[in-house]
Every structure is written in structure tokens, then in C-alpha cells.
């Protein structure tokens, strides 16, 4: 088997609004290798891995858009020749209400694998969390979230899942002190990018049939979305 040459690239998620708290852009690193398809977004021309490496060596602060598979792994890089080194999320790339929501396979901090296909018939709530530390996570924060879920008559048929920028170790340290009764996906920045999550905390509600119900930027909007979920 051919051994892949890899490069770890650090990028910045610069278009996230973190509630009302001042916050630096989210920094994330992932590996690029020859298994990924590279394209010039302006021309549509396919690039080789070596072409992309040459660009990075000349200017490490490249800009690009990424495409992801159901596990949140990068499959395609669309190089932006005129970019400034930050990743810009495009709201127009979000799935539209009542259209199929992209399939996912999550690996949780407890070792559980959650597949969207197995959750058909459930209303799925994806809760995007900045970090498992104050002020983004606390017993009070999760109680308010659960109380919002409970306002829905459909609570028994809701499957909540938390996705966080925090690492598994950071989450483990937090959950030793505060009980969090939901599956948690650690280091899931790629899913934030894939689903074009612009604000944190943020919520995505998915209908029982796997179509998008709504994006919600706060608990009030979440409550409204749950009332419409079907």
C-alpha cells in the first residue's frame, strides 16, 4: 500500500459570532494528504497535492473552502487564490428547510457511533457548543437547554446531540464535575464548517424524516423550531 505524504495545516474559523463574549477566531488543525481532491475554485481546474504544497510553502496563510464526508473528514479542497488566510463560511451553502439534511456519523466521547440513518423517526437536535468551560458550559446552561426541550410535547421523541470544539480530555474533566446527559462529540470543528454554523451556541433541528427543520441561534428560536418539527 502506498504511504500517503501528509501535511498538518492550521486554519482559522473567522466568521463565528460567539454570543456576546469577546473571543479569538477558532483555531483548528487537520491533515492534508494525497487522498484529498484539490481544485482552484476560480478556474475549476484540478490541482495535484504537490501543486497545493508549493502554494502553501510560498504562502502558509492560504484560503480555501473544504468539503466533508459524513464523518466530518475533508474530501475536497477548493483553493481561493485571492483569499487572506481565513476560512469564510458561506450561509448560502446551508441545507434549506424541508430538504434532506446531510448524513452524519458521529463518534462520541463514550465511544458510541451515532448514524443519522439510525435516527429516522426521531427529531434530532444538534447543539453546537463553543467549549466545555465557563461561560459556555455549566449546570445552569444545560438545565436551561433541557427545560427548552421539555417545553416540547415531542420531548420523548427528541434525540439531542452536542458537538463541541473542546477536546475529549477537556470534556472529560468537565463532566466529572457536571453531569451532561447527552451524547457529546469532541473536537468537531469540521462539522461546524460542514453545516455552516455561524453563531455559538447554535442549534440545528432535523425532522423525523431526515429533512432540515431549522437553524436556531438561541433557546427561544430552538423552542419555536421544535414546535414546527414534524
N, C-alpha and C positions, 0 to 999 in steps of 0.2 A: 504494500500500500504506500502510495506517495505521501511523504510527510509534508504537511502544509507549513508554509512560512507565515508567521503571524506578526502583527503589529498591534500594540495596545495604543488606542487613540483616546485622548481626553477631550470631551466636548462640554459645552455649557448650554443648559436649557435656560434661555434668557427671557422668555416671554411668559413666565408663570407669575401670576399675582398671588402673593402669599397673605391672604386675608388683609388685615390692616397692619401687619407686623413687617418691619424692615427686614429684608432677607437678601443675602447674596444670591446670584444665579446658581442653580443646582448644577453641581459638577458631577459628571459621570464618565466612566471609562469602560470601553469594551474592546474586544479583539477583532481586528480586521484580518482576513486571510483570503486565500485564492478560491475559497468556496463561494464567496460573495460576488454578485454581479455588479459591475461598476459602469456608470453611464455619465456622460456630460449632459446635464439637464437642459442646457440651452440648445444643443445640436441633436440630442438623442443618440449620439454616437457611443458605441460600446468601448469601454476602456479596459486595458489589462490591469492586473494588480500592480505590475511594475510601473505602469503609467501613473497610477494613483500614488504609489510610493514616491515617485520622482516629484510630484506636485507637493506632497507633504514635506519632503526634505527641503524643498525650496521655500515653502511657507507652511509651517506647522499649524497655523490658525486658519485652516480651510473651513469652508462652509459647505454643508451638504444636507440633503433630506434622505431619510432612511425608510426602507420598507421592511416589515417584520412578518415572521410566520406566527402560528398560533401559540408558540411557546415564548414569544417576545424576542426571538433571535433575529438578528439583522440578516436579511437575504439579499437586499439590493441597496446600493449607494448611488444617489443622484447628486453628482458634484455640481456645486454652484460657483462658477468662475468669478462672479462679481460679489461674492459674499464677504462678510467681515469677521468670520471666525466664530459666530454664534449660530445656534440652531433655532430657527424660527418656526413655530408651529402655525399651520395654516388651517383656520377654522372651517374653510370650505371642504376640507378633506374628512371631516367628521361624517359618520353614517347619518342618514336622515331618519326622522321619526317614521316608524312603521316599515322601515327597510331592514333586511337581515343584519344583525349585529355580527361583526367578525368573530369567528370561532376562537376560543382560547383554551389553553391547557396550562393551569397554574400548578406550581409546586409550593406547598405551604410550609411554614416553619415547623409543623409537626410531621412533615414527611408525606402528607396526603397529596394525591394528584386529583385535581378538580378539572373536569372537562365540561365545556359548555353544552355539548351534546347530551350529557347525562342529566342536565338540569332542565331540560324541556319539561314544561308543566309547572315550573316554579317561576316566580317573579324574582329576578336576580337584581341585587343592589351591589354595585361595585363602589366602594368607599375609598377614595384616593386621599391618603394621609401624608402630610409632609414628613413627619418624623415622630418616632415614639419617645417623645420628651416634651416637657412643658415648653410653650403653651399649647402645642399641637396635639398632645395626648395626655389624658388624665382620667381619673374615675368620673369626674364631672362631665367631661367631654363625651365619654362613651355612654353614660347614663342618658344624656340629652339625645344622643343618637338612637338608643334603644327606645326611649319614650316616643320618638318620632315614628319609629317602625310600628310601635304598639298602637298608634292612633289609626293605623290602617286595619280595617276589618279582615284584610288578607294576611295579617302577620304570620299565621301558621303556615302560609304557603310562600313566604319570602325567604330567599337564600342570600344572606349578607356575606360579602367577602371584602376584606380590607387589603389594599395594595399600598405599600409604603416605600419611600426612598431609604428607610433605615435598613441596616444590615440585620441578619439573623441574630447576631450576638447582641446588638442594641435592643432588639425586640425582646429577646430572652431576658435580658436584665430588667426591662420594664415590666414584663408580665410576671416576673417573680414577686413584684410588689402590688401590681394591679391586675385583677382578673379581666381578661378580654375574651368573651365567649363567642368569638367569630374566627373563621379561618383567616390567616394572615399570610400574605405573600411578601417576602422581604426583597430588598434591592430590585424593585420592579420598575425602575425608571423607564425602561424601554416600553412598557405598557402605557405609561403616561404619554410618551411620544406617539405610540401607535394610535391611541384613542383621542389624541389632540386634547389633552386635559390642560386647560388654561388657567384655572384657579384652584387653590388649595385652602381648606378641604373642598372636595368636589365629589359628586355622586353621579353614577350612571344607572338608570333603571331600565331593565330589559324585560319585555313582555314574556308571558309563558311560552309563546310560540317562537321565541328567539329573535324577535324584531326589537328594534330600539323603541323605548317609550319616550325617554327624555334625558337630557343632561340637567343637573341641578347644582347650583353654586352655593346653596346654604340649606339649612334644615327646613325652612319654610317652603322653598322650591321642591325639596325632596318630598315633603308631605303632599304637595299638590300633584307631583308626578305619580306618587303611589295611588292617589285617588283615581288617576286616569289609567293606571296599569291594568292590563287585561290578559 
